[in-house]
Amino acid sequence: MKYKCNICGYTYDEKKLSEKFNNLKLAWKCPDCGVPKTYFQEVTKSERLKKNRAVKGQQYSQESIYIEVNDDSCSIERQSDLCVLCGQCKDICKKQQGVCGYFDLNRIAKKSICIDCGQCTLACPTGAIRLKSEIENVKTALNNKNKIVVFQIAPSVRVAIGEEFCLDYGVNCEGKLVSALKILGAKYVFDTTFGADLTIMEEASELIERINKKGVTPMFTSCCPAWVKFAEVFYPEILPHLSSTKSPILMQGAVIKTYFAKTMNIDPSKIILVAVTPCTAKKAEIRRQEMDASAKYMKNNTLRDVDYVLTVRELSDLLHEKKIDLGRVAEADFDSPLGRASGGGVIFGNSGGVMESALRTAHYMLTGKNVDNIEFKEVRGLKGIKTASAKVGDKMLSVAIVAGTGNVRKFLDRIKKGEHFDFVEVMACPGGCVTGGGQPRLGAEERKQVYKKRAEGLYKLDKSSKTRFAHENEDIKTLYSEFLDKPLSTLSKQLLHTSYTDKSDILGK
């Protein structure tokens, strides 16, 4: 028998290779593109699916079995000739993400609603729905001698990209990533966990202010752009509950093109900033009209806080193209002064990580002392909705962690029925950023195991960190003393905070 990879087309011929395909280990991967064996189909089965496409197309003529992808999407695209009408993309979008099926295509002029989470690209077995790549834009920037290319690496990237280079699941590759990016041509490489620490300083301060001044609660986190868009479209009434803090990559972008540029005497218009993320929604987030705080501050309308986003899969493709083997390069340190970060910043990549880090710093802000029980294990894990009580200073807060926007619908129903919460973390992807739409593809059988390994990798980094609190990050202290003054200062609000817009009109109601 022959088995064909649905992603790259590689054919495994049992006769030539002298081993039955079904006898291969689960960890075996396609030698050409690296996807698991679950992405292979018998050649005859694949051909039969294609022949039946026209019949299925008629069967689902009134409501497509696949999700529609808009031509102007910043995050994903669809190649219809690769679609085998399996319906997995729609199933994920509807059941897990709570998007598809919650709007009427006829009312919105056939333009589909998408929150850019990219989970459909992980579910699609043939690559018919895939990331909209920015690799060529980044290559052009790297080849431009008049530009200074700066990279920042999001927390969960370091424990996932190794999978694309046959390294163990959950292994920390941050040092190797810095080296690899320098080989590519990066001038500076920063750690987005610095931006995560900065987010915590602002977000914890905002939470305390809301509680002390009896402001709008519960306060919802806002660092997940897919969740923010979901709220803007489907639940605009809760927008006042969202923290006004930007996500870590946008905070760090604004700081790089203002504070860092001024400190290093660099013309910010020469900086091309590339964020490496696990998240496809970041591609849309950086293009939101309001994400140009650096342009307003520097009085330079050409600036965007972040220029491009490469997902883990895109960066892996680029490194493979340039024949840079992540497993073989030496390790290097992040550049200063935006490279140092706390363990609290690292765990941002896990569901519950933002909550845990915020509670650590909120306690310090209220009491002047670090919390004794630093690990809030009640908020950890892959469960879709988690609730807990957390003592912060002399206050007992009711907190919740929601992963998967489909679970948001269930959780908001609980609030409508009278349940009280003070602080809620929401991530659009099922386990937080470690399961993001831009992460390496996995077979259905190995997903839970690998997600757990990635999460454990981040918690190990937190546990081994010299600094585990955002407020103890010396680079963060310097940034405030030299530039921002304090959390929620006028300049902090100008550069690090944002606003949201009711977008429910696109539902056509």
ChimeraX attribute file (.defattr): number of C-alpha atoms within 10 A of each C-alpha:
attribute: neighborCount
match mode: 1-to-1
recipient: residues
	/A:1	12
	/A:2	16
	/A:3	21
	/A:4	21
	/A:5	27
	/A:6	23
	/A:7	19
	/A:8	15
	/A:9	14
	/A:10	15
	/A:11	18
	/A:12	22
	/A:13	16
	/A:14	14
	/A:15	10
	/A:16	9
	/A:17	9
	/A:18	8
	/A:19	12
	/A:20	13
	/A:21	18
	/A:22	9
	/A:23	7
	/A:24	11
	/A:25	10
	/A:26	13
	/A:27	12
	/A:28	13
	/A:29	18
	/A:30	20
	/A:31	12
	/A:32	12
	/A:33	14
	/A:34	19
	/A:35	23
	/A:36	21
	/A:37	22
	/A:38	19
	/A:39	22
	/A:40	24
	/A:41	19
	/A:42	16
	/A:43	17
	/A:44	12
	/A:45	12
	/A:46	16
	/A:47	12
	/A:48	12
	/A:49	15
	/A:50	16
	/A:51	12
	/A:52	12
	/A:53	16
	/A:54	11
	/A:55	11
	/A:56	17
	/A:57	14
	/A:58	10
	/A:59	12
	/A:60	12
	/A:61	10
	/A:62	8
	/A:63	11
	/A:64	15
	/A:65	18
	/A:66	22
	/A:67	23
	/A:68	19
	/A:69	17
	/A:70	16
	/A:71	10
	/A:72	8
	/A:73	14
	/A:74	20
	/A:75	27
	/A:76	23
	/A:77	20
	/A:78	19
	/A:79	12
	/A:80	12
	/A:81	9
	/A:82	15
	/A:83	19
	/A:84	22
	/A:85	22
	/A:86	16
	/A:87	15
	/A:88	18
	/A:89	24
	/A:90	23
	/A:91	19
	/A:92	21
	/A:93	24
	/A:94	17
	/A:95	15
	/A:96	20
	/A:97	27
	/A:98	21
	/A:99	21
	/A:100	22
	/A:101	15
	/A:102	11
	/A:103	16
	/A:104	16
	/A:105	17
	/A:106	10
	/A:107	12
	/A:108	15
	/A:109	11
	/A:110	11
	/A:111	16
	/A:112	18
	/A:113	22
	/A:114	22
	/A:115	24
	/A:116	26
	/A:117	30
	/A:118	27
	/A:119	25
	/A:120	25
	/A:121	25
	/A:122	25
	/A:123	22
	/A:124	25
	/A:125	24
	/A:126	22
	/A:127	21
	/A:128	21
	/A:129	26
	/A:130	20
	/A:131	25
	/A:132	17
	/A:133	20
	/A:134	18
	/A:135	17
	/A:136	10
	/A:137	12
	/A:138	20
	/A:139	13
	/A:140	10
	/A:141	20
	/A:142	19
	/A:143	12
	/A:144	11
	/A:145	9
	/A:146	10
	/A:147	17
	/A:148	21
	/A:149	22
	/A:150	23
	/A:151	26
	/A:152	28
	/A:153	26
	/A:154	29
	/A:155	26
	/A:156	32
	/A:157	29
	/A:158	27
	/A:159	24
	/A:160	30
	/A:161	27
	/A:162	25
	/A:163	20
	/A:164	24
	/A:165	17
	/A:166	14
	/A:167	15
	/A:168	14
	/A:169	20
	/A:170	25
	/A:171	18
	/A:172	22
	/A:173	18
	/A:174	23
	/A:175	16
	/A:176	21
	/A:177	26
	/A:178	26
	/A:179	21
	/A:180	22
	/A:181	19
	/A:182	17
	/A:183	14
	/A:184	16
	/A:185	16
	/A:186	20
	/A:187	16
	/A:188	19
	/A:189	25
	/A:190	24
	/A:191	28
	/A:192	30
	/A:193	30
	/A:194	31
	/A:195	31
	/A:196	30
	/A:197	31
	/A:198	29
	/A:199	30
	/A:200	29
	/A:201	24
	/A:202	23
	/A:203	27
	/A:204	24
	/A:205	19
	/A:206	20
	/A:207	24
	/A:208	17
	/A:209	13
	/A:210	17
	/A:211	17
	/A:212	9
	/A:213	9
	/A:214	9
	/A:215	15
	/A:216	15
	/A:217	19
	/A:218	23
	/A:219	25
	/A:220	25
	/A:221	26
	/A:222	24
	/A:223	24
	/A:224	23
	/A:225	24
	/A:226	28
	/A:227	25
	/A:228	24
	/A:229	24
	/A:230	24
	/A:231	23
	/A:232	20
	/A:233	21
	/A:234	20
	/A:235	16
	/A:236	18
	/A:237	12
	/A:238	17
	/A:239	19
	/A:240	16
	/A:241	18
	/A:242	22
	/A:243	26
	/A:244	22
	/A:245	27
	/A:246	27
	/A:247	23
	/A:248	24
	/A:249	30
	/A:250	28
	/A:251	26
	/A:252	29
	/A:253	31
	/A:254	26
	/A:255	23
	/A:256	23
	/A:257	27
	/A:258	22
	/A:259	17
	/A:260	19
	/A:261	16
	/A:262	14
	/A:263	10
	/A:264	8
	/A:265	9
	/A:266	14
	/A:267	13
	/A:268	24
	/A:269	17
	/A:270	15
	/A:271	22
	/A:272	22
	/A:273	26
	/A:274	23
	/A:275	27
	/A:276	27
	/A:277	30
	/A:278	32
	/A:279	31
	/A:280	30
	/A:281	28
	/A:282	29
	/A:283	27
	/A:284	18
	/A:285	24
	/A:286	23
	/A:287	16
	/A:288	11
	/A:289	9
	/A:290	14
	/A:291	23
	/A:292	22
	/A:293	27
	/A:294	27
	/A:295	20
	/A:296	14
	/A:297	15
	/A:298	14
	/A:299	10
	/A:300	13
	/A:301	13
	/A:302	11
	/A:303	22
	/A:304	28
	/A:305	26
	/A:306	30
	/A:307	18
	/A:308	20
	/A:309	31
	/A:310	27
	/A:311	30
	/A:312	28
	/A:313	23
	/A:314	22
	/A:315	22
	/A:316	22
	/A:317	15
	/A:318	18
	/A:319	18
	/A:320	14
	/A:321	9
	/A:322	11
	/A:323	9
	/A:324	18
	/A:325	16
	/A:326	23
	/A:327	15
	/A:328	10
	/A:329	15
	/A:330	12
	/A:331	15
	/A:332	14
	/A:333	16
	/A:334	20
	/A:335	14
	/A:336	13
	/A:337	16
	/A:338	23
	/A:339	19
	/A:340	22
	/A:341	27
	/A:342	25
	/A:343	25
	/A:344	34
	/A:345	34
	/A:346	30
	/A:347	29
	/A:348	30
	/A:349	29
	/A:350	29
	/A:351	32
	/A:352	28
	/A:353	28
	/A:354	29
	/A:355	26
	/A:356	24
	/A:357	29
	/A:358	26
	/A:359	28
	/A:360	26
	/A:361	28
	/A:362	25
	/A:363	21
	/A:364	17
	/A:365	18
	/A:366	15
	/A:367	13
	/A:368	11
	/A:369	12
	/A:370	18
	/A:371	18
	/A:372	7
	/A:373	8
	/A:374	15
	/A:375	17
	/A:376	17
	/A:377	12
	/A:378	15
	/A:379	25
	/A:380	19
	/A:381	19
	/A:382	19
	/A:383	14
	/A:384	22
	/A:385	18
	/A:386	20
	/A:387	14
	/A:388	14
	/A:389	15
	/A:390	17
	/A:391	12
	/A:392	19
	/A:393	18
	/A:394	9
	/A:395	11
	/A:396	11
	/A:397	18
	/A:398	17
	/A:399	22
	/A:400	24
	/A:401	28
	/A:402	29
	/A:403	27
	/A:404	25
	/A:405	28
	/A:406	21
	/A:407	21
	/A:408	23
	/A:409	15
	/A:410	13
	/A:411	18
	/A:412	14
	/A:413	12
	/A:414	12
	/A:415	12
	/A:416	9
	/A:417	8
	/A:418	9
	/A:419	11
	/A:420	15
	/A:421	18
	/A:422	18
	/A:423	23
	/A:424	23
	/A:425	25
	/A:426	28
	/A:427	31
	/A:428	34
	/A:429	27
	/A:430	24
	/A:431	25
	/A:432	29
	/A:433	30
	/A:434	32
	/A:435	29
	/A:436	27
	/A:437	29
	/A:438	30
	/A:439	28
	/A:440	23
	/A:441	21
	/A:442	20
	/A:443	18
	/A:444	12
	/A:445	11
	/A:446	13
	/A:447	13
	/A:448	14
	/A:449	10
	/A:450	20
	/A:451	23
	/A:452	18
	/A:453	19
	/A:454	24
	/A:455	27
	/A:456	19
	/A:457	21
	/A:458	27
	/A:459	22
	/A:460	15
	/A:461	18
	/A:462	20
	/A:463	14
	/A:464	10
	/A:465	15
	/A:466	13
	/A:467	18
	/A:468	22
	/A:469	26
	/A:470	27
	/A:471	22
	/A:472	16
	/A:473	20
	/A:474	14
	/A:475	19
	/A:476	23
	/A:477	17
	/A:478	13
	/A:479	18
	/A:480	15
	/A:481	11
	/A:482	11
	/A:483	14
	/A:484	22
	/A:485	15
	/A:486	17
	/A:487	20
	/A:488	19
	/A:489	13
	/A:490	11
	/A:491	15
	/A:492	18
	/A:493	17
	/A:494	16
	/A:495	26
	/A:496	29
	/A:497	22
	/A:498	16
	/A:499	12
	/A:500	16
	/A:501	12
	/A:502	16
	/A:503	15
	/A:504	16
	/A:505	11
	/A:506	16
	/A:507	18
	/A:508	12
	/A:509	9
